Amino acid sequence: MKSSFTLRCLAVLSLLLLLTSCASNFDPAIYRQEKPALDLRTYFNGTVDAWGMFQDRSGKIVKRFTVVMQCQWEGDTGTLDEAFDYADGTKQRRVWTLKQTGKNRFIGTAADVIGNAEGIVSGNTLHWNYVLALPVDGSIYHVDFDDTMVLMDNKVMLNRAIMRKFGVELGSVTLSFTKREGRP
């Protein structure tokens, strides 16, 4: 009886350690001096094209897609209208509303985001955390996203998002953004 209790305690402790190790360790101070400095209102203004893929936790590429984003700002509020085209022919649309809430801090909302996405800009980097209602085979799953975007130059931004459920990594999304010429 005592060994059963000990095994249960060890299992719970192991689970807690696993969940803690999966938490984001983003430290904005690390990126503060990185250039070029990211200004969301400047980069996400006009048309931005993106190419991406989803990989499962084994690294297998499960989905490929392109995105055309129409972006505009009015004061501290931005709209990012994303049109997704997947390699299998399916299409999806997500409209983000971004709002600056403080120095280098933003919240984002979209129809399939549960609550608010919370983000911080530091140097050339934007880090987001949010929960996405993800449709999979006719069901909807609420999946945690730990999302980091890095501005490489004035046109190119790279993005990697780790997807988790109950602290367990499900896979990752990788994107390359390119800002079209013509608008700042």
PyMOL commands that set and color helices and strands:
alter all, ss='L'
color gray80, all
select helices_A, chain A and resi 2-21+28-31+40-43
alter helices_A, ss='H'
color red, helices_A
select strands_A, chain A and resi 46-56+61-74+77-86+91-102+105-109+113-122+125-136+139-151+156-165+168-179
alter strands_A, ss='S'
color yellow, strands_A
deselect
rebuild
show_as cartoon
